[in-house]
Amino acid sequence: MASKSRLAKVSLPTDAEPGAELVQWSCKEGYVYVPIPPAGSAGHRADKWDVDKWFKALKVELVASGDDMTVRLNDQQTGELFAECPLPSDGTPLTTAVEPVVDSSRYFVLRVVDKDTGKHAFIGLGFRERNDASGFTTGLDEYRKYLRRKQEADAMRADYERQESGEHGTHRDYSLKENIVIPLKIGNVKRQDAGDACSGSSGSKAADIVVQGVGALKLAPPPPPTSQGPIPNMQTEGAVDSPTASAAAALDTSVPSQGMGPTSVPVGQDDVDEWGDFTGSSAT
């Protein structure tokens, strides 16, 4: 037979409206046993019940309301309330309200309470399917974990409020005191200063060159002028090969006179340099 239970994680929202109820788990088929034999020294045993003769088949639900949870037994047809078992939320163990039997995992003993009179009684509850019993147990465990987390949160909140108010201890002051020196270590200051000095000196040199002009730049002199055509290497015996003279001769022959500029005047004997002719030498 397929399982007919439905399990939802116990969240118990605290922002819900007062009196709002949330079904955390439900099972359409649970069996109630009334009355049940008293418990022995080890606890309740299902083998002492006549499990084939249940009192009534009911719908079982775990209903949460605020921080409280109740095991509710309703009629399968009409939904009328048959009985309910409130679970303790004040730190009392849940086994005082729901106690598993010692010889089976599908049977439990519930402590049902009448709201009007406050009287209570113990009844047996059993599930045909093991999955239904497992879902019921899981719902109880989730509620137990929720209560433990809530208790821890309340304790932390109370401790924080005591510390803030200074009760049972000194008030925590996180402000900085006066005359407190906080040293700061910066490891790259010297390296950065040296780099700045180098860059500053380079910049100053460039600025000086710009101010002094082109003369401050040490450039190589320009090469000598060259003729437009090839100049034959004409050396005669007793003559000195002078590049300047050859260039001048080439210019004189390549550019004919057009009547403009001074004309050639033959040089007389009187105009010869007094130092003599150095193009030849005589043996002495």
C-alpha distance (Angstrom), angle and dihedral (degrees) to the residues before:
residue distance angle dihedral
M1 . . .
A2 3.81 . .
S3 3.77 119.0 .
K4 3.78 115.3 -95.3
S5 3.80 97.3 -167.4
R6 3.77 127.1 104.9
L7 3.81 122.6 -157.0
A8 3.78 125.7 -162.4
K9 3.79 125.7 -177.2
V10 3.78 112.5 -99.8
S11 3.79 106.4 -115.9
L12 3.82 101.8 151.7
P13 3.82 98.1 -162.8
T14 3.78 111.6 -137.6
D15 3.84 93.7 -156.2
A16 3.81 93.3 63.3
E17 3.76 119.7 116.5
P18 3.81 115.9 -91.3
G19 3.79 110.2 -91.1
A20 3.84 93.7 19.4
E21 3.80 113.2 139.3
L22 3.80 129.0 -151.2
V23 3.80 123.5 -166.6
Q24 3.81 106.5 -136.4
W25 3.80 98.4 177.7
S26 3.76 136.2 3.5
C27 3.80 139.4 -176.9
K28 3.80 124.1 -170.9
E29 3.78 95.7 -150.0
G30 3.78 125.7 50.1
Y31 3.81 128.2 143.7
V32 3.79 124.9 -135.5
Y33 3.80 123.0 -151.8
V34 3.81 118.8 -158.9
P35 2.94 125.6 -153.4
I36 3.80 109.6 16.6
P37 3.79 128.7 -168.0
P38 3.80 116.5 -100.8
A39 3.78 118.1 -92.9
G40 3.77 120.8 -95.4
S41 3.78 127.8 -137.0
A42 3.83 91.5 -78.6
G43 3.80 96.2 41.7
H44 3.81 139.0 -97.4
R45 3.81 118.8 -23.6
A46 3.81 123.7 -158.1
D47 3.80 93.0 -153.6
K48 3.80 87.6 72.0
W49 3.79 89.9 60.0
D50 3.75 123.8 79.1
V51 3.80 92.2 -121.0
D52 3.80 92.8 -176.7
K53 3.80 90.5 60.4
W54 3.79 107.7 59.6
F55 3.77 122.7 172.3
K56 3.83 98.3 -130.3
A57 3.80 141.2 -17.5
L58 3.81 110.9 -122.7
K59 3.79 142.1 171.3
V60 3.83 112.5 -102.1
E61 3.81 122.4 -150.8
L62 3.79 138.2 174.1
V63 3.82 105.0 -143.6
A64 3.83 122.7 -170.4
S65 3.78 123.5 -157.3
G66 3.79 114.4 176.8
D67 3.80 106.5 -50.1
D68 3.81 93.5 -21.1
M69 3.79 129.9 90.2
T70 3.79 130.8 -165.0
V71 3.79 134.5 -167.7
R72 3.79 102.9 -134.2
L73 3.82 125.8 -165.2
N74 3.80 115.0 -159.6
D75 3.80 134.6 177.8
Q76 3.80 111.6 -94.9
Q77 3.79 94.4 -136.6
T78 3.78 107.0 33.5
G79 3.84 100.7 22.3
E80 3.80 89.9 -130.4
L81 3.79 115.3 156.9
F82 3.78 112.9 -102.9
A83 3.80 101.3 174.1
E84 3.77 140.2 -32.3
C85 3.78 135.2 -149.4
P86 3.85 115.3 -152.8
L87 3.79 115.0 -149.8
P88 3.83 117.9 -136.6
S89 3.81 116.6 -109.0
D90 3.81 99.3 179.6
G91 3.80 96.5 84.5
T92 3.79 95.5 -83.8
P93 3.85 112.0 137.0
L94 3.78 114.1 -95.9
T95 3.80 89.9 -130.6
T96 3.81 88.1 77.4
A97 3.83 86.8 69.7
V98 3.83 103.4 26.4
E99 3.79 117.6 27.5
P100 3.83 122.9 178.9
V101 3.78 117.3 -138.1
V102 3.80 118.2 -111.3
D103 3.81 98.0 -125.1
S104 3.83 103.9 45.4
S105 3.80 140.9 32.5
R106 3.83 94.7 -146.2
Y107 3.81 99.6 61.7
F108 3.78 131.4 70.6
V109 3.80 140.1 174.5
L110 3.83 116.0 -127.7
R111 3.80 127.6 -159.4
V112 3.82 101.9 -144.3
V113 3.80 119.6 -166.0
D114 3.79 131.4 -157.3
K115 3.81 108.7 -134.0
D116 3.80 94.3 -154.2
T117 3.79 100.1 48.8
G118 3.84 100.7 19.9
K119 3.79 91.4 -131.7
H120 3.78 119.2 142.3
A121 3.81 136.5 -157.6
F122 3.81 136.9 -177.0
I123 3.80 119.5 -118.6
G124 3.80 133.5 172.5
L125 3.81 123.9 -114.6
G126 3.80 124.7 -166.2
F127 3.81 137.3 177.6
R128 3.77 125.8 -148.8
E129 3.82 94.2 -150.8
R130 3.77 121.6 56.5
N131 3.83 90.5 -142.7
D132 3.79 89.7 60.5
A133 3.79 91.3 52.5
S134 3.81 90.2 47.3
G135 3.81 91.7 51.9
F136 3.79 90.6 49.8
T137 3.82 91.1 51.3
T138 3.80 92.1 46.5
G139 3.80 91.1 52.9
L140 3.80 90.4 53.0
D141 3.81 91.5 48.8
E142 3.80 92.0 50.5
Y143 3.77 90.5 52.4
R144 3.80 90.3 48.6
K145 3.82 90.4 53.1
Y146 3.78 90.7 48.1
L147 3.80 91.5 54.3
R148 3.82 91.2 49.2
R149 3.81 92.8 50.9
K150 3.78 91.0 47.0
Q151 3.80 91.6 50.5
E152 3.82 91.4 50.6
A153 3.81 91.5 48.4
D154 3.81 91.6 50.1
A155 3.79 91.0 50.2
M156 3.81 92.0 50.5
R157 3.80 91.3 47.9
A158 3.79 92.2 50.4
D159 3.81 91.8 48.2
Y160 3.79 91.4 50.3
E161 3.79 92.1 49.8
R162 3.81 91.3 50.6
Q163 3.79 91.6 50.7
E164 3.79 93.0 48.0
S165 3.79 93.4 48.7
G166 3.82 92.8 45.3
E167 3.78 92.7 -122.0
H168 3.81 113.8 152.0
G169 3.77 90.9 -0.4
T170 3.80 145.7 25.7
H171 3.77 122.7 -60.0
R172 3.78 112.3 -106.3
D173 3.81 112.6 -117.1
Y174 3.81 115.0 -168.2
S175 3.83 97.0 176.3
L176 3.81 121.5 116.3
K177 3.79 116.1 -103.5
E178 3.81 124.3 -128.5
N179 3.83 123.2 -91.5
I180 3.78 93.4 22.1
V181 3.80 113.9 150.9
I182 3.79 117.1 -155.9
P183 3.83 110.2 -163.7
L184 3.78 118.0 -143.5
K185 3.80 121.0 -159.1
I186 3.79 116.7 -155.2
G187 3.80 110.8 -178.8
N188 3.84 101.0 -172.1
V189 3.81 100.1 56.3
K190 3.85 97.1 100.8
R191 3.77 93.5 44.6
Q192 3.77 90.9 49.4
D193 3.83 92.2 48.2
A194 3.79 91.2 51.1
G195 3.77 90.6 50.3
D196 3.79 90.6 49.2
A197 3.84 90.7 50.7
C198 3.79 91.7 51.5
S199 3.76 92.6 48.2
G200 3.82 90.4 46.6
S201 3.81 93.7 52.3
S202 3.81 91.4 48.0
G203 3.76 90.5 50.1
S204 3.82 92.1 49.7
K205 3.82 91.9 51.0
A206 3.78 91.1 51.3
A207 3.80 90.2 49.1
D208 3.84 91.6 51.6
I209 3.79 91.1 51.9
V210 3.79 91.3 51.5
V211 3.80 91.2 49.7
Q212 3.83 95.2 47.5
G213 3.77 92.9 48.3
V214 3.77 132.6 -143.9
G215 3.80 92.0 -35.6
A216 3.78 90.6 70.6
L217 3.80 90.9 63.6
K218 3.81 113.8 88.7
L219 3.79 101.7 -136.3
A220 3.81 128.9 167.4
P221 3.86 116.3 -105.2
P222 3.80 117.5 -100.2
P223 3.83 118.5 -95.2
P224 3.87 120.1 -100.8
P225 3.81 116.9 -89.2
T226 3.78 116.5 -92.4
S227 3.81 128.9 -148.5
Q228 3.75 123.8 -110.9
G229 3.79 93.0 -121.8
P230 3.78 136.4 35.9
I231 3.76 115.2 -76.7
P232 3.83 113.5 -142.8
N233 3.74 116.2 -130.4
M234 3.76 99.3 -120.6
Q235 3.74 110.9 174.5
T236 3.75 121.1 169.3
E237 3.66 128.0 -166.8
G238 3.72 110.7 -85.4
A239 3.88 94.5 16.7
V240 3.78 128.4 112.8
D241 3.82 117.2 -132.7
S242 3.80 105.2 -129.9
P243 3.81 118.6 -179.6
T244 3.76 91.3 -152.5
A245 3.78 93.1 51.9
S246 3.79 92.4 46.2
A247 3.79 91.2 50.5
A248 3.80 91.2 48.8
A249 3.80 91.0 49.5
A250 3.76 91.2 49.9
L251 3.77 91.6 50.6
D252 3.82 91.8 48.7
T253 3.80 92.4 51.4
S254 3.78 97.6 40.9
V255 3.83 96.0 50.5
P256 3.84 110.9 52.6
S257 3.77 119.9 -151.7
Q258 3.80 113.9 -98.6
G259 3.75 95.8 -170.0
M260 3.76 93.5 -89.6
G261 3.75 122.0 114.0
P262 3.75 130.3 18.8
T263 3.80 119.6 -32.1
S264 3.76 124.8 -128.5
V265 3.77 113.8 -90.1
P266 3.85 118.6 -162.5
V267 3.67 112.9 -118.1
G268 3.72 114.8 -122.4
Q269 3.74 130.0 -144.5
D270 3.73 90.5 -102.9
D271 3.79 91.6 58.9
V272 3.80 95.9 57.2
D273 3.76 113.7 119.2
E274 3.72 112.0 -97.0
W275 3.79 90.8 -131.9
G276 3.77 91.8 70.2
D277 3.75 133.2 -131.6
F278 3.80 115.1 -43.1
T279 3.78 94.9 -176.3
G280 3.78 93.2 86.6
S281 3.73 136.5 32.7
S282 3.79 131.9 -151.1
A283 3.68 124.6 -147.7
T284 3.76 114.9 -113.6
